[in-house]
Amino acid sequence: GDWSSDVCSSDLEWYLAEGCTTNGFNEYMLMMNPNPGTASVATDYMKPDGSVISVTYTVPGFSRYTVPVNDIPGLEDTEVSVHMISDQPIVAERSMYFDYHGKLGGSNSVGATATSKWWYLAEGYTGGDFDEYILVGNPQAVDSKVHAEYMRSDGQNITRDYDVKAHSRYSIHVDDIPELASAEVSTKITSEQPVVVERAQYFNYNGRDDGNASTAISEPSRTWYLAEGYTGDEFDEYVLLQNPGEIAGLARVTFMRSDGKKFQKEYNLKPKSRFTIHVDDIAELSNAEVSTYVESDVGIIVERSMYFVSNGRPGGSDAPGVPASANYWYLAEGYTGGDFDTYVLIMNPNNERVTVDVNYLLPDGKIIPASYTVEPCSRYTIHVDTVPGMSSTEVSTALTGSKPIICERAMYFSVPRPNNGK
């Protein structure tokens, strides 16, 4: 399995639409407190029937904190959305490990810091052995009508309407919609009340079984950055572009390799449609670590998906792009124990060298500092497991760039599989 995630600010409120503790799913809430003072985090777990279980957590300063959701009374066997309110700015993510109809893996998503009436998902696939779900969390005290517009790669649009109860979580199985039974599809969600939206996928991609989850994006942008990307070995990378508007667009995509070389491509985007770039098919990028910068003449949504076998570990991941670079980045999740490898990936979009100062925050409050130099217009990889003092631990990561950068985290791990000696 693998996942990727990033966030460039801490916040007082966090929302996670997805969550499951039933049928072989194990869910964990991960909190990072980058402040010196203790954070008190009031957490509402919202179930599909509208019932709510509330728990308050105390998260020490400069530390990482883990909640096993399956162990909370009343949440042992349910789908769940989460709303957190903290008295200090924190960072929240969710990880899940699962056996979904024989697909063994794990997924991770960073929370959303605000609800919205509009959400966009560039990625989505229902063909082959893919199952796609769209998950809606409604933290409001009133029910909400939700309108979904599904945009296929051929430009065909399908719409559906759903009723989501107050204080509840709602699941849409996209494969069950006849017109989307075998489709590449992007989605636009419009809601009467402000809600939060995620997408989860479970798949077997050319023998690589896993799942991924990703928070939706609340507004289009003309610029997008993706720090992570790899096409070597048994890795397949896709960049997914959604044009949700009525006007056709042109996207100029700049791929930045770790050796500092840049390659530009242009793509035409139909109105209200989804477009897929298979990065491995670009000759100069067929065996490369790569970051991606997308510029468009219309507002679009960008995500990246990867499918792979990493040191015998099959899986797949997905992450939304970020619309702008920033000086500060926070990663709540990270683990270097057992068969876990954690990587921090830095993209320097500037024309000059950047210094990146990193603080690794451990569960006991210990901080391990480090500093890295990233060359202009290039991508840089930190293998966290090899950092002194980090060989077997849970960790959150805080990064500060001397100039604005983009940052992601990738993790590779094994889930015990039958007949392979584990």
PyMOL commands that set and color helices and strands:
alter all, ss='L'
color gray80, all
select helices_A, chain A and resi 69-71+174-176+178-180+279-281+283-285+384-386
alter helices_A, ss='H'
color red, helices_A
select strands_A, chain A and resi 2-5+11-16+26-33+39-46+52-59+63-68+81-100+103-110+116-121+129-138+144-152+157-164+168-173+185-205+208-215+221-226+234-243+249-257+262-269+273-278+290-310+313-320+326-331+341-348+354-361+367-374+378-383+396-412
alter strands_A, ss='S'
color yellow, strands_A
deselect
rebuild
show_as cartoon
